[in-house]
Amino acid sequence: MATETPKISPQGQSEAEVLEDSGCSLVLHNDDVHTFDYVIKALVDICRISSTQAEQCAILVHCHGKCTVKHGSYETLLPMHTALLDKQLTSEIVK
Protein backbone atom coordinates (compact mmCIF):
# COMPACT_ATOMS: atom_id res chain seq x y z
CA MET A 1 0.00 0.00 0.00
CA ALA A 2 1.53 3.32 -1.08
CA THR A 3 1.43 6.28 1.25
CA GLU A 4 0.33 9.61 -0.12
CA THR A 5 2.70 12.50 0.16
CA PRO A 6 1.17 15.84 1.09
CA LYS A 7 0.45 18.12 -1.84
CA ILE A 8 2.57 21.24 -1.89
CA SER A 9 1.03 24.57 -2.83
CA PRO A 10 2.87 27.04 -5.07
CA GLN A 11 4.01 28.97 -2.00
CA GLY A 12 5.66 25.82 -0.65
CA GLN A 13 3.09 25.02 2.03
CA SER A 14 1.36 21.67 2.35
CA GLU A 15 -2.45 21.51 2.41
CA ALA A 16 -2.31 20.84 6.16
CA GLU A 17 -0.27 24.01 6.75
CA VAL A 18 -2.66 26.11 4.65
CA LEU A 19 -5.65 24.76 6.60
CA GLU A 20 -3.83 25.38 9.86
CA ASP A 21 -3.13 28.99 8.85
CA SER A 22 -6.85 29.63 8.40
CA GLY A 23 -7.35 28.59 12.02
CA CYS A 24 -5.90 31.77 13.49
CA SER A 25 -7.71 34.13 15.84
CA LEU A 26 -7.30 37.84 16.49
CA VAL A 27 -7.50 38.38 20.25
CA LEU A 28 -8.00 41.80 21.85
CA HIS A 29 -6.67 42.32 25.40
CA ASN A 30 -7.95 44.62 28.13
CA ASP A 31 -6.29 47.84 29.18
CA ASP A 32 -7.24 50.53 31.66
CA VAL A 33 -6.61 53.38 29.23
CA HIS A 34 -9.14 53.38 26.39
CA THR A 35 -12.86 54.07 26.62
CA PHE A 36 -15.53 51.67 25.49
CA ASP A 37 -16.47 54.05 22.66
CA TYR A 38 -12.86 54.20 21.43
CA VAL A 39 -12.52 50.41 21.40
CA ILE A 40 -15.91 49.90 19.74
CA LYS A 41 -15.16 52.41 16.97
CA ALA A 42 -11.74 50.85 16.36
CA LEU A 43 -13.23 47.35 16.10
CA VAL A 44 -15.95 48.49 13.69
CA ASP A 45 -13.51 50.45 11.50
CA ILE A 46 -10.62 47.99 11.51
CA CYS A 47 -12.19 44.54 11.89
CA ARG A 48 -15.36 45.31 9.92
CA ILE A 49 -17.71 43.91 12.56
CA SER A 50 -21.07 45.40 13.49
CA SER A 51 -21.32 47.94 16.28
CA THR A 52 -23.34 45.40 18.28
CA GLN A 53 -20.59 42.79 17.93
CA ALA A 54 -17.94 45.38 18.77
CA GLU A 55 -19.86 46.42 21.89
CA GLN A 56 -20.15 42.79 23.00
CA CYS A 57 -16.42 42.28 22.42
CA ALA A 58 -15.59 45.39 24.44
CA ILE A 59 -17.69 44.13 27.34
CA LEU A 60 -16.06 40.67 27.18
CA VAL A 61 -12.60 42.24 27.11
CA HIS A 62 -13.49 44.38 30.12
CA CYS A 63 -14.94 41.46 32.12
CA HIS A 64 -12.63 38.61 31.08
CA GLY A 65 -9.42 40.41 30.12
CA LYS A 66 -9.51 39.33 26.47
CA CYS A 67 -11.84 38.40 23.63
CA THR A 68 -11.46 36.73 20.25
CA VAL A 69 -12.55 39.37 17.77
CA LYS A 70 -12.05 37.62 14.43
CA HIS A 71 -11.06 34.26 12.93
CA GLY A 72 -9.22 33.75 9.67
CA SER A 73 -5.86 33.21 8.06
CA TYR A 74 -2.76 34.85 9.44
CA GLU A 75 -2.46 36.95 6.29
CA THR A 76 -6.02 38.24 6.69
CA LEU A 77 -5.65 39.04 10.39
CA LEU A 78 -2.18 40.65 10.27
CA PRO A 79 -3.31 44.04 8.86
CA MET A 80 -6.10 44.21 11.47
CA HIS A 81 -3.66 43.35 14.25
CA THR A 82 -1.23 46.02 13.05
CA ALA A 83 -4.01 48.62 12.80
CA LEU A 84 -5.19 47.84 16.35
CA LEU A 85 -1.62 48.22 17.59
CA ASP A 86 -1.39 51.56 15.76
CA LYS A 87 -4.42 52.64 17.81
CA GLN A 88 -2.50 51.62 20.98
CA LEU A 89 -4.83 48.66 21.56
CA THR A 90 -3.26 45.38 22.63
CA SER A 91 -3.95 42.44 20.37
CA GLU A 92 -2.34 39.21 19.26
CA ILE A 93 -2.80 36.57 16.59
CA VAL A 94 -3.00 33.04 17.98
CA LYS A 95 -3.28 29.67 16.26
C-alpha positions in Angstrom: 0.0 0.0 0.0 1.5 3.3 -1.1 1.4 6.3 1.3 0.3 9.6 -0.1 2.7 12.5 0.2 1.2 15.8 1.1 0.5 18.1 -1.8 2.6 21.2 -1.9 1.0 24.6 -2.8 2.9 27.0 -5.1 4.0 29.0 -2.0 5.7 25.8 -0.7 3.1 25.0 2.0 1.4 21.7 2.4 -2.4 21.5 2.4 -2.3 20.8 6.2 -0.3 24.0 6.7 -2.7 26.1 4.6 -5.7 24.8 6.6 -3.8 25.4 9.9 -3.1 29.0 8.8 -6.9 29.6 8.4 -7.3 28.6 12.0 -5.9 31.8 13.5 -7.7 34.1 15.8 -7.3 37.8 16.5 -7.5 38.4 20.2 -8.0 41.8 21.9 -6.7 42.3 25.4 -8.0 44.6 28.1 -6.3 47.8 29.2 -7.2 50.5 31.7 -6.6 53.4 29.2 -9.1 53.4 26.4 -12.9 54.1 26.6 -15.5 51.7 25.5 -16.5 54.0 22.7 -12.9 54.2 21.4 -12.5 50.4 21.4 -15.9 49.9 19.7 -15.2 52.4 17.0 -11.7 50.8 16.4 -13.2 47.3 16.1 -15.9 48.5 13.7 -13.5 50.5 11.5 -10.6 48.0 11.5 -12.2 44.5 11.9 -15.4 45.3 9.9 -17.7 43.9 12.6 -21.1 45.4 13.5 -21.3 47.9 16.3 -23.3 45.4 18.3 -20.6 42.8 17.9 -17.9 45.4 18.8 -19.9 46.4 21.9 -20.1 42.8 23.0 -16.4 42.3 22.4 -15.6 45.4 24.4 -17.7 44.1 27.3 -16.1 40.7 27.2 -12.6 42.2 27.1 -13.5 44.4 30.1 -14.9 41.5 32.1 -12.6 38.6 31.1 -9.4 40.4 30.1 -9.5 39.3 26.5 -11.8 38.4 23.6 -11.5 36.7 20.2 -12.5 39.4 17.8 -12.1 37.6 14.4 -11.1 34.3 12.9 -9.2 33.8 9.7 -5.9 33.2 8.1 -2.8 34.8 9.4 -2.5 36.9 6.3 -6.0 38.2 6.7 -5.6 39.0 10.4 -2.2 40.6 10.3 -3.3 44.0 8.9 -6.1 44.2 11.5 -3.7 43.3 14.3 -1.2 46.0 13.0 -4.0 48.6 12.8 -5.2 47.8 16.3 -1.6 48.2 17.6 -1.4 51.6 15.8 -4.4 52.6 17.8 -2.5 51.6 21.0 -4.8 48.7 21.6 -3.3 45.4 22.6 -4.0 42.4 20.4 -2.3 39.2 19.3 -2.8 36.6 16.6 -3.0 33.0 18.0 -3.3 29.7 16.3 
